[in-house]
Amino acid sequence: MNYFPTSLIFIGYSVLTFIYVIKNRTEKIKNHLFLNEILIATLFLMAGILFPFMFQYNSRLLPLDSLNFLWFLTSLIFLIEMGVWIATLLYNAIISKKNPEIMAERDYNDYCTEVKNRWIDDFKSEFGRKFLHLFTTFVILFFWSLGTILDNLGILIQWNLDNYSFSHWLIITIGLGFVIMFQVADLARLNKFYMLPNWAKRWFLSMRPEELNTFVASTPLVLSLIPFIFAPFPILASVALITTGADAAACLIGKKYGTHRLKKDSKKTIEGFITGGVTAFLIVLIVMNLYHVWMPVSFAKILFMAIVSTSLFLLVDFFANHVSDNILNPILTGFGMWLILLL
């Protein structure tokens, strides 16, 4: 089966992540990271289990040869990606162990000091970090629009494809390709830093200091969107935008204009909290109406979805302290909207 190698990649990531978490469980529990990392390992296991069904679910009307070609192409891309990474890590491991000076230069404690010294917690820097998260959503919307354009031009029909199947194939392949790239770099960073090439080290220079001893937030964000590949596209788009856009609005407005603390022990502000809720509500209304043709439901149901997803977003923002909102927001708001749709 064409999907088997790719499923093994994600299941393998799950095993390696579990091993890392258990090996460092005492430190992780103390710093409230243990549950987050267990959830990340579980999300990788979920990705490996669900991957064989992703194309089939959204490609029910495709001829078998077209479906098999998409499977083959995606698996080939992922295997090449993994092959390049393995070769790169082994090369850096060899040159580092042969040269003590290179090994000394690749000390992770020194790198952590550099990241902390570069860290600036201001509006401009936070805007750049949030924009990187929003890029995930831009990719989803861009490839969906690209599929629509190619379908309208009659190009996809020549390949026995339609907009839904082609766009989902692009979104799945690019999204999971990104996850494969970042998790292998993260595992190398946290376990064998000397194996990480210099160009990959630059990816992490903008991460938060609290991420130095755990996985970066981008990977669980993408993994948490996987269940909604099986939902109608407006739900996937809404979930992605709420997780990135509403969170960014809450954070940036709170940092720029926030003066009233949401809670005594929190950096979050009431101004940011309200902005995030309003943004989440508007996102659902706009996206559901913009892509209404792909999920024709009544305005009353759309309004109910907006209220439920906003409420869940605010609950996560208020109460989530030790579990990443990049995991909780998509899972809770997405399944909340999906449940309303099925009622």
C-alpha positions as CSV (number, residue, x, y, z in Angstrom):
1,M,0.0,0.0,0.0
2,N,1.3,3.5,-0.9
3,Y,0.3,5.0,2.4
4,F,2.2,2.4,4.6
5,P,5.6,4.1,4.6
6,T,4.1,7.5,5.5
7,S,2.0,6.0,8.3
8,L,5.2,4.5,9.7
9,I,7.0,7.9,9.6
10,F,4.4,9.4,11.9
11,I,4.1,6.4,14.1
12,G,7.9,6.4,14.4
13,Y,7.8,10.1,15.4
14,S,5.2,9.2,18.0
15,V,7.5,6.5,19.5
16,L,10.6,8.8,19.5
17,T,8.6,11.6,21.1
18,F,7.2,9.3,23.8
19,I,10.8,8.0,24.5
20,Y,12.0,11.6,24.8
21,V,9.2,12.6,27.1
22,I,9.5,9.6,29.4
23,K,13.3,9.9,29.5
24,N,12.9,13.5,30.8
25,R,9.6,13.0,32.7
26,T,10.8,14.4,36.1
27,E,12.0,17.7,34.6
28,K,9.0,17.9,32.3
29,I,6.5,17.4,35.1
30,K,8.2,20.0,37.2
31,N,7.9,22.5,34.4
32,H,4.4,21.5,33.4
33,L,5.5,20.4,30.0
34,F,4.8,16.7,30.4
35,L,1.1,16.7,29.4
36,N,1.8,18.9,26.4
37,E,4.5,16.6,25.1
38,I,2.4,13.5,25.7
39,L,-0.4,15.1,23.7
40,I,2.1,15.9,20.9
41,A,3.2,12.2,20.8
42,T,-0.4,11.2,20.7
43,L,-1.1,13.6,17.8
44,F,1.7,11.9,15.8
45,L,0.1,8.5,16.5
46,M,-3.2,9.9,15.4
47,A,-1.6,11.2,12.2
48,G,-0.1,7.8,11.4
49,I,-3.5,6.0,12.0
50,L,-5.6,8.6,10.0
51,F,-3.2,9.1,7.1
52,P,-4.5,6.2,5.0
53,F,-8.0,7.5,5.1
54,M,-7.3,11.2,4.3
55,F,-7.3,10.9,0.5
56,Q,-10.0,8.3,0.4
57,Y,-12.4,10.4,2.3
58,N,-12.1,13.4,0.1
59,S,-11.6,11.5,-3.1
60,R,-14.6,9.1,-3.2
61,L,-15.4,9.8,-6.8
62,L,-11.8,9.7,-8.2
63,P,-10.7,6.9,-10.5
64,L,-8.5,4.4,-8.7
65,D,-5.4,5.2,-10.8
66,S,-5.7,8.9,-10.0
67,L,-6.0,8.1,-6.3
68,N,-3.1,5.7,-6.3
69,F,-0.9,8.3,-8.1
70,L,-1.6,10.9,-5.4
71,W,-0.8,8.4,-2.7
72,F,2.5,7.5,-4.5
73,L,3.5,11.1,-5.1
74,T,2.9,12.1,-1.5
75,S,4.7,9.1,0.0
76,L,7.6,9.6,-2.4
77,I,8.0,13.3,-1.3
78,F,7.9,12.3,2.3
79,L,10.4,9.5,1.9
80,I,12.8,11.8,-0.1
81,E,12.4,14.4,2.7
82,M,13.3,11.8,5.4
83,G,16.2,10.5,3.3
84,V,17.7,14.0,2.9
85,W,17.3,14.6,6.7
86,I,18.8,11.3,7.7
87,A,21.8,11.9,5.4
88,T,22.2,15.5,6.7
89,L,22.1,14.5,10.4
90,L,24.5,11.6,9.9
91,Y,26.9,13.9,8.0
92,N,26.9,16.5,10.8
93,A,27.3,13.8,13.5
94,I,30.4,12.5,11.7
95,I,32.1,15.9,11.2
96,S,31.3,16.9,14.8
97,K,32.7,13.8,16.4
98,K,35.8,13.9,14.3
99,N,36.5,17.6,15.2
100,P,36.4,18.6,18.9
101,E,36.3,22.3,17.9
102,I,33.2,21.8,15.9
103,M,31.6,19.8,18.7
104,A,32.5,22.5,21.2
105,E,30.9,25.2,18.9
106,R,27.7,23.1,18.8
107,D,27.0,23.2,22.5
108,Y,23.3,23.5,23.2
109,N,23.7,25.5,26.4
110,D,25.6,28.2,24.4
111,Y,22.8,28.1,21.8
112,C,20.2,28.6,24.5
113,T,22.0,31.6,25.8
114,E,22.1,33.1,22.3
115,V,18.3,32.6,21.9
116,K,17.7,34.2,25.3
117,N,19.9,37.2,24.4
118,R,18.1,37.7,21.1
119,W,14.6,37.4,22.7
120,I,12.7,40.7,22.6
121,D,9.2,40.7,24.0
122,D,7.7,43.7,22.2
123,F,4.8,44.3,19.8
124,K,7.0,44.2,16.6
125,S,8.7,40.9,17.5
126,E,5.4,39.3,18.6
127,F,3.8,40.4,15.3
128,G,6.5,38.5,13.4
129,R,6.1,35.4,15.4
130,K,2.3,35.4,15.1
131,F,2.6,36.0,11.3
132,L,4.5,32.7,11.1
133,H,1.6,30.9,12.7
134,L,-0.8,32.7,10.4
135,F,1.2,31.3,7.5
136,T,-0.3,27.9,8.2
137,T,-3.7,29.3,7.5
138,F,-2.5,31.2,4.4
139,V,-1.3,27.9,3.0
140,I,-4.6,26.2,3.5
141,L,-6.6,29.1,1.9
142,F,-4.1,29.6,-0.9
143,F,-4.1,26.0,-2.1
144,W,-7.9,25.8,-1.8
145,S,-8.2,28.8,-4.0
146,L,-5.6,27.4,-6.4
147,G,-7.6,24.2,-6.7
148,T,-10.8,26.2,-7.4
149,I,-9.1,28.3,-10.1
150,L,-7.6,25.2,-11.8
151,D,-11.0,23.4,-11.6
152,N,-12.8,26.4,-13.2
153,L,-10.2,26.5,-16.0
154,G,-10.9,22.8,-16.7
155,I,-7.3,21.8,-16.0
156,L,-8.0,19.3,-13.2
157,I,-10.5,17.3,-15.2
158,Q,-7.7,16.4,-17.6
159,W,-6.1,14.6,-14.7
160,N,-9.3,13.0,-13.5
161,L,-9.3,15.4,-10.5
162,D,-11.7,17.9,-8.9
163,N,-11.2,20.9,-6.7
164,Y,-11.9,19.0,-3.4
165,S,-9.5,16.2,-4.0
166,F,-6.7,18.3,-5.5
167,S,-6.8,21.0,-2.9
168,H,-6.9,18.5,0.0
169,W,-4.0,16.6,-1.5
170,L,-2.0,19.8,-1.7
171,I,-2.9,20.9,1.9
172,I,-2.2,17.4,3.3
173,T,1.1,17.0,1.5
174,I,2.5,20.5,2.3
175,G,1.2,20.5,5.8
176,L,2.5,17.1,6.8
177,G,5.7,17.7,4.9
178,F,6.2,20.8,7.1
179,V,5.5,18.7,10.3
180,I,8.1,16.0,9.2
181,M,10.7,18.7,8.6
182,F,10.2,20.5,11.9
183,Q,9.8,17.4,14.1
184,V,13.1,15.8,12.9
185,A,14.8,19.1,13.5
186,D,13.2,19.4,17.0
187,L,14.2,15.9,18.0
188,A,17.8,16.5,16.9
189,R,17.8,19.9,18.7
190,L,16.6,18.4,22.0
191,N,18.6,15.2,21.9
192,K,21.7,15.5,19.7
193,F,22.2,19.2,19.0
194,Y,25.5,18.7,17.3
195,M,23.7,16.7,14.5
196,L,21.6,19.7,13.5
197,P,23.0,21.7,10.5
198,N,23.7,25.4,10.9
199,W,20.9,26.4,8.5
200,A,18.3,24.5,10.5
201,K,19.5,26.1,13.8
202,R,18.5,29.5,12.4
203,W,14.8,28.3,12.4
204,F,14.7,28.2,16.1
205,L,16.4,31.6,16.9
206,S,13.1,33.3,17.2
207,M,11.4,30.8,19.5
208,R,10.4,31.7,23.0
209,P,12.8,30.9,25.8
210,E,10.3,28.6,27.4
211,E,10.4,26.5,24.2
212,L,14.1,25.8,24.5
213,N,13.5,22.5,26.4
214,T,10.4,21.4,24.6
215,F,9.0,21.2,21.1
216,V,8.1,24.4,19.2
217,A,4.4,25.4,19.0
218,S,4.0,25.1,15.2
219,T,4.1,21.3,15.0
220,P,1.2,20.6,17.4
221,L,-0.8,23.4,15.7
222,V,-0.7,21.7,12.4
223,L,-1.2,18.2,13.8
224,S,-4.3,19.4,15.7
225,L,-5.9,20.3,12.4
226,I,-5.7,16.8,11.0
227,P,-9.1,15.6,12.2
228,F,-10.7,18.4,10.3
229,I,-9.4,17.2,7.0
230,F,-12.5,14.9,7.3
231,A,-14.8,17.8,8.0
232,P,-16.3,20.2,5.3
233,F,-13.7,22.7,4.2
234,P,-15.4,25.8,5.9
235,I,-14.8,24.1,9.3
236,L,-11.2,23.4,8.5
237,A,-10.7,27.0,7.4
238,S,-12.5,28.4,10.4
239,V,-10.5,26.2,12.9
240,A,-7.2,27.2,11.3
241,L,-8.1,30.9,11.4
242,I,-9.4,30.9,14.9
243,T,-6.3,29.1,16.2
244,T,-3.9,31.5,14.4
245,G,-5.9,34.7,13.7
246,A,-8.0,35.1,16.8
247,D,-5.1,34.1,19.0
248,A,-2.8,36.6,17.2
249,A,-5.4,39.4,17.5
250,A,-5.9,38.7,21.3
251,C,-2.1,38.7,21.9
252,L,-1.2,41.7,19.8
253,I,-4.1,44.0,21.0
254,G,-3.4,42.9,24.5
255,K,0.3,43.7,24.2
256,K,-0.3,47.0,22.5
257,Y,-3.4,48.4,24.3
258,G,-4.0,46.0,27.3
259,T,-4.0,47.7,30.7
260,H,-6.2,45.4,32.7
261,R,-5.0,42.0,33.7
262,L,-7.3,39.1,33.0
263,K,-6.1,37.2,36.1
264,K,-3.6,38.1,38.8
265,D,-1.1,35.4,37.8
266,S,-1.4,36.0,34.0
267,K,0.1,38.2,31.4
268,K,-3.1,38.2,29.4
269,T,-5.4,41.3,29.5
270,I,-9.1,41.9,29.4
271,E,-8.7,43.9,26.2
272,G,-6.9,41.1,24.4
273,F,-9.4,38.6,25.8
274,I,-12.3,40.5,24.3
275,T,-10.5,41.1,21.0
276,G,-9.9,37.4,20.6
277,G,-13.5,36.5,21.3
278,V,-14.8,39.1,18.8
279,T,-12.3,37.9,16.2
280,A,-13.2,34.3,16.6
281,F,-16.9,35.1,16.3
282,L,-16.3,37.2,13.1
283,I,-14.1,34.5,11.6
284,V,-16.8,31.8,11.8
285,L,-19.4,34.1,10.3
286,I,-17.2,35.3,7.4
287,V,-15.7,31.9,6.5
288,M,-19.0,30.0,6.7
289,N,-20.6,32.5,4.4
290,L,-17.6,32.9,2.1
291,Y,-17.5,29.1,1.5
292,H,-21.2,28.5,1.9
293,V,-21.4,26.5,-1.3
294,W,-19.2,23.8,0.3
295,M,-21.4,23.5,3.4
296,P,-24.9,24.9,2.7
297,V,-26.5,25.4,6.2
298,S,-28.9,28.0,7.6
299,F,-27.7,31.3,9.0
300,A,-29.1,30.3,12.4
301,K,-26.8,27.3,12.4
302,I,-23.9,29.4,11.3
303,L,-24.6,31.8,14.1
304,F,-24.9,29.0,16.6
305,M,-21.5,27.7,15.4
306,A,-20.0,31.1,15.9
307,I,-21.3,31.4,19.4
308,V,-20.2,27.9,20.4
309,S,-16.7,28.2,18.9
310,T,-16.2,31.7,20.4
311,S,-17.2,30.4,23.9
312,L,-14.8,27.5,23.6
313,F,-12.0,29.8,22.4
314,L,-12.6,32.1,25.4
315,L,-12.7,29.1,27.9
316,V,-9.3,27.9,26.6
317,D,-7.9,31.4,26.7
318,F,-9.1,31.9,30.3
319,F,-8.4,28.5,31.9
320,A,-5.6,26.8,29.9
321,N,-2.4,27.2,31.8
322,H,-0.4,24.0,31.4
323,V,-1.8,22.7,28.0
324,S,-0.9,24.5,24.8
325,D,-3.8,26.5,23.3
326,N,-2.4,25.5,19.9
327,I,-3.7,22.0,20.7
328,L,-6.8,22.9,22.7
329,N,-8.2,25.7,20.4
330,P,-8.4,23.7,17.2
331,I,-9.6,20.5,18.9
332,L,-12.3,22.1,21.0
333,T,-13.6,24.7,18.6
334,G,-13.4,22.4,15.6
335,F,-15.3,19.5,17.2
336,G,-17.7,22.1,18.6
337,M,-18.6,23.4,15.2
338,W,-18.7,19.9,13.7
339,L,-21.1,18.7,16.4
340,I,-23.4,21.7,15.7
341,L,-23.3,20.8,12.0
342,L,-24.4,17.2,12.7
343,L,-27.3,18.2,14.9
